[in-house]
Amino acid sequence: MSANSLAKHILTGVGGAGNILNLTHCATRLRLRLACQDKCNDHALKNTQGVLGTVTISGQYQIIIGHQVAAVYRALQQQCQAVSPTNQQPETPSPDRTSVFDIISGSFLPLLGLMAAGGMLKVILTVTERISPTLAAGHSCQVLAAIANCPFYFLPALLGCSVAKRLGANPFSGLIIGAALLDPSLCSIVALPGSSFATLPLVSANYAGSVFPVFIAVTACYWLEKLLLRIIPLYLQLVLVPMFSLVVIIPATLLLFGPFGIALGEWLAMAVSLLQNSSGLLCGLILGAGYTFIVLMGLHWGLVPVILANLARGGDPVYAIGGMAAFAQMGVALGVLLTRPPKELRVLISSALLPAMISGVTEPILYGVMLPFRRLFLYVAIAAAVGGAINGYFRVQMVAYTFASLPGIPAFTPMGLYLVSVLATLATAAILVMIFGYRQPAKNTVQGEQFHD
């Protein structure tokens, strides 16, 4: 089905353009805020060709499309006047529909592509340095290295804009707050011995690549903006609201929010390190086996700041272990493919497996193959536990942000041990499928009925 046709079916299924308050998308899903959930025909959408599944998380209706999601999103935008900027309702934090994980996921989603691109470029440069140190030392590679570092160095500014937009604050105020933490002149003042603001001592810290300080600062800015909008006359709000926001929040960040955020990131990173050092094998077994279910519940977004904090300290063990779940999903898909499944299932796996191995996006496998045949979840848990245990025991770490994919293997160290864990995970998952089978589809699922023969 073409993107335009699929968009028409989706628009009908969600209750029409008037029922859509907000529309965004991630790597594989359309994410909608609906005015009335009762108008949405969930059963019809799940039966629509091209829709892998649906899920509702924190009041957000998500339609799993797969790698075609960007094209469907553009088609839906063209067909639906409700998603134009003038008609969209800003998403603001509300206790009845927004959780911390929802805010974190909504803030990081627009940035994941940039971070993955920077991480992959670092991987390419790392491989280049191993093959030809002379070439890697040249000016061209140095320029590319600077480009690869930009998404991470300027992460506070990018994240400040994204968090503010997600909360409903002024995104440019969030951008300026994050950028102020990186301003060379401001950093040099803070670094001076005895530097202070209004007699209060300033704490020197390196905010490049940090996450928690800007999260805390922009959240405070959101609440301050709400207060200022209430007390400042309308004709003065254009200038005075952003001025007072910046004058209050940036010094408060340098004095309080920033140091606390840096300390919070270090505490979490130390906690992860302590857990791994106490029993790397057990940590790898548990996190590897459970990571797929963490992703299904949307809780993995809470780990992203921890992963970035670990990377800022030199290496992250969390995703080195958790990423094995993605390879386990690829492994079960490969195993099913080797058992000569029905044509419809074979076509689905063939179209999902190669992109998953290259990009690390496995949701088409998760929702198109594993949910209809739920015993595959057990195989994935076992296989991911095997790979996770290897990485946990040998202290494997991710040193450049990337997704769990074949091109991303050089981003992990020791690379040889990580490669062993990847192969062990793929092989374990595929062998389990080939020995014990994948049938017994889940009841009352369209995909299960379609592929059962």
Backbone hydrogen bonds, N-H to C=O, Kabsch-Sander energy under -0.5 kcal/mol:
donor,donor_aa,acceptor,acceptor_aa,energy
6,L,2,S,-2.5
7,A,3,A,-2.4
8,K,4,N,-1.9
9,H,5,S,-2.1
10,I,6,L,-2.4
11,L,7,A,-2.6
12,T,8,K,-2.1
13,G,9,H,-2.4
14,V,10,I,-2.2
15,G,12,T,-1.2
16,G,11,L,-2.6
19,N,16,G,-1.4
20,I,17,A,-1.6
21,L,19,N,-0.6
21,L,33,R,-3.3
22,N,33,R,-1.3
24,T,31,R,-2.5
26,C,29,R,-2.1
30,L,63,I,-2.6
31,R,24,T,-3.2
32,L,30,L,-0.5
32,L,61,Y,-3.1
33,R,22,N,-2.3
34,L,32,L,-0.6
35,A,19,N,-2.7
39,K,36,C,-1.2
40,C,37,Q,-1.5
41,N,13,G,-3.5
42,D,40,C,-1.2
45,L,41,N,-2.0
46,K,42,D,-2.3
47,N,43,H,-1.2
48,T,45,L,-1.2
51,V,48,T,-2.1
52,L,50,G,-0.6
52,L,64,I,-2.8
53,G,64,I,-0.9
55,V,62,Q,-2.3
57,I,55,V,-0.5
57,I,60,Q,-2.3
60,Q,57,I,-2.0
61,Y,32,L,-2.7
61,Y,59,G,-0.5
62,Q,55,V,-3.2
62,Q,60,Q,-0.6
63,I,30,L,-2.5
64,I,53,G,-2.9
64,I,62,Q,-0.6
65,I,28,T,-2.8
65,I,63,I,-0.6
66,G,28,T,-2.2
69,V,66,G,-1.6
72,V,68,Q,-2.1
73,Y,69,V,-2.6
74,R,70,A,-2.2
75,A,71,A,-2.2
76,L,72,V,-2.6
77,Q,73,Y,-2.3
78,Q,74,R,-2.0
79,Q,75,A,-1.6
80,C,76,L,-1.3
81,Q,79,Q,-0.6
83,V,80,C,-1.3
84,S,81,Q,-1.6
87,N,84,S,-1.5
88,Q,84,S,-1.8
89,Q,21,L,-1.4
92,T,90,P,-0.7
97,R,94,S,-1.9
98,T,94,S,-2.7
103,I,99,S,-2.0
104,I,100,V,-2.6
105,S,101,F,-2.8
106,G,102,D,-2.4
107,S,103,I,-1.6
108,F,104,I,-2.2
109,L,105,S,-2.3
111,L,108,F,-1.6
112,L,108,F,-1.3
112,L,109,L,-0.7
113,G,109,L,-0.5
115,M,111,L,-2.5
116,A,112,L,-2.9
117,A,113,G,-2.4
118,G,114,L,-2.6
119,G,115,M,-2.6
120,M,116,A,-2.7
121,L,117,A,-2.2
122,K,118,G,-1.8
123,V,119,G,-1.9
124,I,120,M,-2.3
125,L,121,L,-2.2
126,T,122,K,-2.2
127,V,123,V,-2.4
128,T,124,I,-2.4
129,E,125,L,-2.3
130,R,126,T,-1.6
131,I,127,V,-2.0
132,S,128,T,-3.4
136,A,132,S,-2.1
137,A,133,P,-1.4
138,G,135,L,-1.2
142,Q,138,G,-1.6
143,V,139,H,-2.4
144,L,140,S,-2.2
145,A,141,C,-2.3
146,A,142,Q,-1.9
147,I,143,V,-2.2
148,A,144,L,-2.6
149,N,145,A,-1.5
150,C,146,A,-1.1
150,C,147,I,-0.6
152,F,149,N,-0.8
153,Y,149,N,-2.9
154,F,150,C,-2.6
155,L,152,F,-1.0
158,L,154,F,-2.4
159,L,155,L,-3.3
160,G,156,P,-2.1
161,C,157,A,-1.9
162,S,158,L,-2.1
163,V,159,L,-3.3
164,A,160,G,-2.0
165,K,161,C,-2.2
166,R,162,S,-2.2
167,L,163,V,-2.3
168,G,164,A,-1.8
169,A,164,A,-2.3
173,S,170,N,-0.6
174,G,170,N,-1.7
175,L,171,P,-2.0
176,I,172,F,-2.3
177,I,173,S,-2.3
178,G,174,G,-2.1
179,A,175,L,-2.5
180,A,176,I,-2.5
181,L,177,I,-1.0
182,L,179,A,-1.5
183,D,179,A,-0.8
183,D,180,A,-0.6
187,C,183,D,-2.7
188,S,184,P,-2.2
189,I,185,S,-1.7
190,V,186,L,-2.4
191,A,187,C,-1.8
192,L,188,S,-0.6
192,L,189,I,-1.1
195,S,192,L,-1.8
197,F,200,L,-2.9
200,L,197,F,-1.9
202,L,195,S,-2.3
203,V,254,L,-1.0
204,S,202,L,-0.6
207,Y,205,A,-0.7
209,G,153,Y,-0.9
210,S,207,Y,-2.2
215,F,211,V,-1.7
216,I,212,F,-2.5
217,A,213,P,-2.5
218,V,214,V,-2.6
219,T,215,F,-1.8
220,A,216,I,-2.1
221,C,217,A,-2.2
222,Y,218,V,-2.2
223,W,219,T,-1.7
224,L,220,A,-2.2
225,E,221,C,-2.8
226,K,222,Y,-1.9
227,L,223,W,-1.8
228,L,224,L,-2.7
229,L,225,E,-2.5
230,R,226,K,-0.8
230,R,227,L,-0.6
231,I,227,L,-1.4
232,I,228,L,-2.5
236,L,233,P,-1.7
237,Q,233,P,-0.7
237,Q,234,L,-0.9
239,V,236,L,-0.7
240,L,236,L,-2.3
241,V,237,Q,-1.5
243,M,239,V,-1.7
244,F,240,L,-2.8
245,S,241,V,-2.1
246,L,242,P,-2.4
247,V,243,M,-2.5
248,V,244,F,-1.9
249,I,245,S,-2.7
250,I,246,L,-1.8
252,A,248,V,-1.7
253,T,249,I,-2.3
254,L,250,I,-2.2
255,L,251,P,-2.3
256,L,252,A,-2.9
257,F,252,A,-1.8
258,G,253,T,-3.0
260,F,256,L,-2.3
261,G,257,F,-2.7
262,I,258,G,-2.7
263,A,259,P,-2.4
264,L,260,F,-2.6
265,G,261,G,-2.3
266,E,262,I,-2.2
267,W,263,A,-2.7
268,L,264,L,-2.4
269,A,265,G,-2.3
270,M,266,E,-2.6
271,A,267,W,-2.3
272,V,268,L,-2.4
273,S,269,A,-2.4
274,L,270,M,-2.7
275,L,271,A,-2.4
276,Q,272,V,-2.4
277,N,273,S,-2.6
278,S,274,L,-2.1
279,S,275,L,-1.6
283,C,279,S,-2.6
284,G,280,G,-2.4
285,L,281,L,-2.2
286,I,282,L,-2.5
287,L,283,C,-2.5
288,G,284,G,-2.1
289,A,285,L,-2.1
290,G,286,I,-2.2
291,Y,287,L,-1.3
294,I,290,G,-1.9
295,V,291,Y,-2.3
296,L,292,T,-2.1
297,M,293,F,-1.6
298,G,295,V,-1.5
299,L,294,I,-1.9
300,H,294,I,-0.8
301,W,298,G,-0.8
302,G,299,L,-1.3
303,L,300,H,-1.4
304,V,300,H,-0.6
304,V,301,W,-0.9
307,I,303,L,-2.8
308,L,304,V,-2.5
309,A,305,P,-2.3
310,N,306,V,-2.4
311,L,307,I,-2.4
312,A,308,L,-2.1
313,R,309,A,-0.9
313,R,310,N,-0.6
314,G,311,L,-1.4
315,G,310,N,-1.9
316,D,398,M,-2.6
321,I,317,P,-1.4
322,G,318,V,-3.3
323,G,319,Y,-2.3
324,M,321,I,-1.6
325,A,322,G,-1.9
326,A,323,G,-0.8
327,F,323,G,-1.3
328,A,324,M,-2.3
329,Q,325,A,-1.9
330,M,326,A,-2.0
331,G,327,F,-2.2
332,V,328,A,-2.3
333,A,329,Q,-1.9
334,L,330,M,-2.4
335,G,331,G,-2.5
336,V,332,V,-2.6
337,L,333,A,-2.2
338,L,334,L,-2.0
339,T,335,G,-0.7
339,T,336,V,-0.9
340,R,337,L,-1.3
346,R,342,P,-2.5
347,V,343,K,-2.6
348,L,344,E,-1.9
349,I,345,L,-2.6
350,S,346,R,-2.4
351,S,347,V,-1.9
352,A,348,L,-1.0
352,A,349,I,-0.5
353,L,349,I,-2.9
354,L,350,S,-0.7
356,A,352,A,-1.7
357,M,353,L,-2.3
358,I,354,L,-1.8
359,S,355,P,-3.2
360,G,356,A,-2.4
362,T,360,G,-0.8
365,I,362,T,-0.8
366,L,362,T,-2.6
367,Y,363,E,-3.1
368,G,364,P,-1.6
369,V,365,I,-1.9
370,M,365,I,-2.3
371,L,366,L,-1.5
373,F,369,V,-1.1
374,R,372,P,-0.5
376,L,373,F,-2.1
377,F,374,R,-1.5
378,L,374,R,-0.5
378,L,375,R,-0.7
379,Y,375,R,-1.3
380,V,376,L,-2.6
381,A,377,F,-2.3
382,I,378,L,-2.2
383,A,379,Y,-2.8
384,A,380,V,-2.9
385,A,381,A,-1.7
386,V,382,I,-1.8
387,G,383,A,-2.2
388,G,384,A,-3.0
389,A,385,A,-2.3
390,I,386,V,-1.8
391,N,387,G,-2.2
392,G,388,G,-2.8
393,Y,389,A,-2.6
394,F,390,I,-2.1
395,R,392,G,-0.7
396,V,391,N,-2.4
397,Q,413,T,-2.7
398,M,316,D,-3.0
399,V,397,Q,-0.5
399,V,411,A,-3.1
400,A,411,A,-0.9
405,S,403,F,-1.3
406,L,357,M,-2.8
409,I,406,L,-1.5
411,A,408,G,-1.9
412,F,409,I,-1.8
413,T,397,Q,-2.8
418,Y,414,P,-2.0
419,L,415,M,-2.6
420,V,416,G,-1.9
421,S,417,L,-2.2
422,V,418,Y,-2.3
423,L,419,L,-2.5
424,A,420,V,-2.5
425,T,421,S,-2.3
426,L,422,V,-2.7
427,A,423,L,-2.6
428,T,424,A,-2.5
429,A,425,T,-2.3
430,A,426,L,-2.3
431,I,427,A,-2.7
432,L,428,T,-2.2
433,V,429,A,-1.7
434,M,430,A,-2.2
435,I,431,I,-2.2
436,F,432,L,-2.6
437,G,433,V,-2.1
442,A,372,P,-2.7
445,T,442,A,-0.9
449,E,445,T,-2.1
450,Q,446,V,-2.3
451,F,447,Q,-2.3
452,H,448,G,-1.1
